[in-house]
Amino acid sequence: MSKNVFPTGWDENRVKKVIAHYEEQTEDEAVAEDEAAYDESDYVTVQIPRALISAVRDLISKYQASHEKKLAAALK
């Protein structure tokens, strides 16, 4: 049997707590948690044609590069 390897900051106890949280959650609580995650985010989920994926990825890369430059300049 192999030993469990956890990500940094995680251990068996933390994993058990997360499992217990989701196993004890009602369906309504799960839905509320999912909806809250979307409400609190600066991101949205959209449906786009598969043919546009590469163009959208290019736009995202350009946006991120632009904001990284602005942040770097502001931190100087």
C-alpha distances in whole Angstrom, upper triangle without the diagonal:
4,7,9,13,16,19,22,23,20,18,16,20,21,19,19,23,23,22,24,27,27,26,29,31,34,35,38,36,34,37,38,36,35,39,39,37,39,42,41,40,43,41,42,40,43,43,45,45,42,45,46,42,43,46,45,42,45,47,43,43,47,47,44,45,49,47,45,49,50,48,48,52,52,50,52
4,7,9,13,16,18,20,17,15,14,18,19,17,18,22,22,21,23,26,26,25,29,30,33,34,37,35,32,35,37,34,34,37,37,35,37,40,39,38,40,38,39,38,41,41,42,43,40,43,43,40,40,43,42,39,42,43,40,40,43,43,40,42,45,44,42,45,47,44,44,48,48,46,48
4,6,10,13,15,17,14,12,11,15,16,15,16,19,20,19,21,24,24,24,27,29,32,33,36,33,31,34,35,32,32,36,35,33,35,38,37,36,38,37,38,37,40,41,42,43,41,43,43,40,40,43,41,38,41,43,39,39,42,42,39,41,44,42,40,43,45,42,42,46,46,43,46
4,6,10,13,14,11,9,8,12,13,11,13,16,16,16,18,21,21,21,24,26,29,30,32,30,27,31,32,28,28,32,32,29,32,34,33,32,34,33,34,34,36,37,39,40,38,41,41,37,38,40,38,36,38,40,36,36,40,39,36,38,41,39,37,40,42,39,39,43,43,41,43
4,7,9,11,9,8,9,13,13,11,14,17,16,17,20,21,21,22,25,26,30,31,33,30,28,30,31,28,28,31,31,28,30,33,31,30,32,31,33,32,35,36,37,39,36,39,39,35,35,38,36,33,36,37,34,33,37,36,33,34,37,36,34,37,38,36,36,40,39,37,40
4,6,8,6,6,8,11,10,9,12,14,13,14,17,18,19,20,23,24,27,28,30,27,25,28,28,25,25,28,27,24,27,30,28,27,29,28,30,29,33,34,36,37,35,38,37,33,34,37,34,31,34,35,32,31,35,34,30,32,35,33,31,35,36,33,33,37,37,35,37
4,6,6,8,11,13,11,10,14,15,14,16,19,19,19,22,24,24,28,28,30,27,25,27,27,24,24,27,25,22,25,28,25,24,26,25,27,27,30,32,33,35,33,36,35,31,32,34,31,28,31,32,28,28,31,30,27,29,31,29,27,31,32,29,30,33,33,31,33
4,6,8,12,13,12,12,16,16,16,18,20,20,21,24,26,26,30,30,32,28,26,29,29,25,25,28,26,23,26,28,25,24,26,26,28,29,32,34,35,37,36,38,37,33,33,35,33,30,32,33,29,28,31,30,27,28,31,29,26,30,31,28,28,32,31,29,31
4,7,11,11,9,11,14,14,14,16,18,18,20,22,23,24,28,29,30,26,25,27,27,23,24,27,25,22,25,27,24,24,26,26,28,29,32,35,36,39,37,40,38,35,35,37,34,32,34,34,30,30,33,32,28,30,32,30,28,31,32,28,29,32,31,29,32
4,7,8,6,7,10,11,11,13,15,16,17,19,21,21,25,26,28,24,23,26,25,22,23,26,24,22,25,27,25,24,26,26,28,29,32,34,36,38,37,39,38,35,35,37,35,32,35,35,31,31,34,33,30,32,34,32,30,34,34,31,32,35,34,32,35
4,5,5,6,9,10,11,13,14,16,17,19,20,22,25,27,29,25,24,27,27,24,25,28,27,24,28,30,28,27,30,30,32,32,35,37,39,41,39,42,41,37,38,41,38,35,38,39,35,35,38,37,34,36,38,35,34,37,38,35,35,39,38,36,39
4,6,5,6,9,10,11,12,14,16,16,18,20,24,26,28,25,23,26,27,24,25,28,27,25,29,31,29,29,32,31,33,33,36,37,40,42,40,43,42,39,40,42,39,37,40,41,37,37,40,39,36,38,41,38,37,40,41,38,39,42,41,39,42
4,5,5,6,9,10,11,12,15,15,16,18,22,24,26,23,22,25,25,22,24,27,26,24,28,30,28,28,31,31,33,33,36,38,41,43,41,45,44,40,42,44,41,38,41,42,38,38,41,40,37,39,41,39,37,41,41,38,39,43,41,39,42
4,5,5,6,9,10,11,13,14,15,17,21,22,24,20,19,23,22,19,21,24,22,21,24,26,24,25,27,27,29,29,33,35,37,40,38,41,40,37,38,40,37,35,38,38,34,35,38,36,33,36,38,35,34,38,38,35,36,39,38,36,39
4,5,5,6,9,10,11,12,14,16,19,21,23,20,18,21,22,19,20,23,22,20,24,26,24,24,27,27,28,28,31,33,35,37,36,39,38,35,37,39,36,34,37,37,34,34,37,36,33,36,38,35,34,38,39,36,37,40,39,37,41
4,5,5,6,9,10,10,12,14,18,20,22,19,18,21,22,19,20,24,23,22,25,27,26,27,30,29,30,30,33,35,38,40,39,42,41,38,40,42,39,37,40,40,37,38,41,39,36,39,41,39,38,41,42,39,40,44,42,41,44
4,5,5,6,9,10,11,12,16,18,20,17,16,19,19,16,18,22,20,20,23,25,23,24,28,28,29,29,32,34,37,39,38,42,41,38,39,41,38,36,40,40,36,37,40,38,35,38,40,37,37,40,40,37,39,42,41,39,42
4,5,5,6,9,10,11,15,16,18,15,13,17,17,14,15,19,18,16,20,22,21,21,25,24,25,25,29,30,33,36,35,38,37,34,36,38,34,33,36,36,33,34,37,35,32,35,37,35,34,38,38,35,37,40,39,37,41
4,5,5,6,9,10,14,15,17,15,13,17,18,15,16,20,20,18,22,24,23,24,27,26,27,26,29,31,34,36,35,38,38,35,37,39,36,34,38,38,34,35,39,37,35,38,40,37,37,40,41,38,40,43,42,41,44
4,6,5,6,8,12,14,16,14,13,17,17,15,17,20,20,19,23,25,24,25,29,28,29,28,32,33,36,39,38,41,41,38,40,42,38,37,41,40,37,38,41,40,37,40,42,40,39,43,43,40,42,45,44,42,46
4,6,5,6,10,12,14,11,10,14,14,12,14,17,16,16,19,21,20,22,25,25,26,26,29,31,34,36,36,40,39,36,38,40,36,35,39,38,35,36,39,37,35,38,40,37,37,41,40,38,40,43,41,40,44
4,5,5,8,10,12,10,8,12,13,11,12,15,16,15,18,20,20,21,25,24,24,23,27,28,31,34,33,37,36,33,36,37,34,33,37,36,33,35,38,36,34,37,39,36,36,40,40,38,40,43,42,41,44
4,6,8,10,13,11,10,14,15,14,15,18,19,19,21,23,24,25,28,27,27,26,29,30,34,36,35,39,39,36,39,40,37,36,40,40,37,38,41,39,38,41,43,40,40,44,44,41,44,47,45,44,48
4,7,10,12,10,10,14,14,13,15,18,18,19,22,23,23,25,29,28,28,28,31,32,36,38,38,41,41,38,41,42,39,38,42,41,38,40,43,41,39,42,44,41,41,45,45,42,45,48,46,45,49
4,7,8,6,6,10,11,10,12,15,15,16,19,20,20,22,26,25,25,25,28,29,33,35,35,39,38,36,39,40,36,36,40,39,36,38,41,38,37,40,41,39,39,43,42,40,43,46,44,43,47
4,5,5,6,9,10,11,12,14,15,17,19,20,21,23,27,26,25,25,28,29,33,35,35,39,38,36,39,40,37,37,41,40,37,39,42,39,38,42,43,40,41,45,44,42,45,48,46,45,49
4,5,5,6,9,10,11,12,14,16,17,18,20,22,25,24,23,22,25,26,29,32,32,36,35,33,37,38,34,35,38,37,35,37,40,38,37,40,41,39,40,44,43,41,44,47,45,45,49
4,5,5,6,9,10,11,12,14,16,16,18,20,24,23,22,22,24,26,29,32,33,36,35,34,37,38,34,35,38,37,34,37,39,37,36,40,41,38,39,43,42,40,43,46,44,44,48
4,5,5,6,9,10,10,12,15,15,16,19,22,22,21,21,24,26,30,33,33,37,36,34,37,37,34,34,37,36,33,36,38,36,34,38,39,36,37,41,40,38,41,43,41,41,45
4,5,5,6,9,10,11,13,14,16,17,21,20,19,19,22,23,27,30,30,34,33,30,33,34,31,31,34,33,31,33,36,33,32,36,37,34,35,39,38,36,39,42,40,40,44
4,5,5,6,9,10,11,12,14,16,19,18,17,17,19,21,25,27,28,32,31,29,32,33,29,30,33,32,29,32,34,32,31,35,36,33,35,38,37,36,39,41,40,40,44
4,5,5,6,9,10,10,12,14,18,18,17,17,20,22,26,29,30,33,32,30,33,34,30,30,34,32,29,32,34,31,31,34,35,32,34,37,36,34,37,40,38,38,42
4,6,5,6,9,10,11,13,16,16,16,16,20,22,26,29,29,33,31,29,32,32,29,29,32,30,27,30,32,30,28,32,33,30,31,35,34,32,35,37,35,35,39
4,5,5,7,9,10,11,15,14,13,13,16,18,22,25,25,29,27,25,28,29,25,25,29,28,25,27,30,27,26,30,31,28,30,33,33,31,34,36,35,35,39
4,5,5,6,9,10,14,13,12,12,15,18,21,25,26,29,27,26,28,29,25,26,29,27,24,27,29,27,26,30,30,28,30,33,32,31,34,36,34,35,38
4,5,5,6,9,12,13,13,14,17,20,24,27,28,31,29,27,30,30,26,26,29,27,25,27,29,26,25,29,29,27,28,31,30,28,32,34,32,32,36
4,6,5,6,10,10,11,12,15,18,22,25,25,28,26,24,27,27,23,23,26,25,22,24,26,23,22,26,27,24,25,29,28,26,29,31,30,30,34
4,6,5,8,8,7,9,12,15,18,22,23,26,24,22,24,24,21,21,24,22,19,22,24,21,21,25,25,23,24,28,27,25,29,31,29,30,34
4,6,8,9,9,11,14,18,21,24,26,28,26,24,27,27,23,23,26,24,21,24,26,22,22,26,26,23,25,28,27,25,29,31,29,30,33
4,7,9,10,13,16,20,23,26,27,30,27,25,27,27,23,23,26,24,21,23,25,21,20,24,24,21,23,26,24,23,26,28,26,26,30
4,5,7,10,14,17,20,23,24,26,24,22,24,23,20,20,22,20,17,19,21,18,17,21,21,18,20,23,22,20,24,26,24,25,28
4,7,10,13,17,19,22,23,25,22,20,22,21,17,17,19,17,14,17,18,14,14,18,17,15,17,20,19,18,21,23,21,22,26
4,7,10,13,15,19,19,22,19,17,19,18,14,15,17,15,12,15,17,14,14,17,18,16,17,21,20,19,22,24,23,24,28
4,6,10,12,16,17,20,17,15,18,17,14,15,17,15,13,17,18,16,16,20,20,18,21,24,23,23,26,28,27,28,31
4,7,10,13,14,17,15,13,16,16,13,14,17,16,14,17,19,17,18,21,22,21,23,26,25,25,28,30,30,31,34
4,6,10,12,14,12,11,15,14,11,13,16,15,14,17,19,17,18,22,22,22,24,27,27,27,30,31,31,33,36
4,7,9,12,10,10,14,14,12,14,17,16,15,19,20,19,21,24,25,24,26,29,29,30,32,34,34,36,39
4,6,8,7,7,11,11,9,12,14,14,14,17,19,18,20,23,23,24,26,28,29,30,32,34,34,36,38
4,5,6,7,11,11,10,13,15,15,16,19,20,20,22,24,26,26,28,30,31,32,34,36,37,38,41
4,5,5,9,10,10,12,14,15,16,18,20,20,22,24,25,26,28,30,31,32,34,36,37,38,40
4,6,7,8,10,11,13,14,16,17,19,20,22,23,25,26,28,29,31,32,34,35,37,38,40
4,6,5,6,9,10,11,12,14,16,17,18,20,21,23,24,26,27,29,30,32,33,35,37
4,5,5,6,9,10,11,12,14,15,16,18,20,21,22,24,26,27,28,30,32,33,35
4,5,5,6,9,10,11,12,14,15,16,18,20,21,23,25,26,27,29,30,32,33
4,5,5,6,9,10,11,12,14,15,17,19,20,21,23,24,26,27,29,31,32
4,5,5,6,9,10,10,12,14,15,17,18,20,21,22,24,26,27,29,31
4,5,5,6,9,10,10,12,14,15,16,18,20,21,22,24,26,27,29
4,5,5,6,9,10,11,12,14,15,17,19,20,21,23,24,26,28
4,5,5,6,9,10,11,12,14,16,17,18,20,21,23,24,26
4,5,5,6,9,10,11,12,14,15,16,18,20,21,22,25
4,5,5,6,9,10,10,12,14,15,16,18,20,21,23
4,6,5,6,9,10,11,12,14,15,17,18,20,22
4,6,5,6,9,10,11,12,14,16,17,18,20
4,5,5,6,9,10,10,12,14,15,16,19
4,5,5,6,9,10,11,12,14,15,17
4,5,5,6,9,10,11,12,14,16
4,5,5,6,8,10,10,12,14
4,5,5,6,9,10,11,13
4,5,5,6,9,10,11
4,5,5,6,9,10
4,5,5,6,9
4,5,5,7
4,5,5
4,6
4
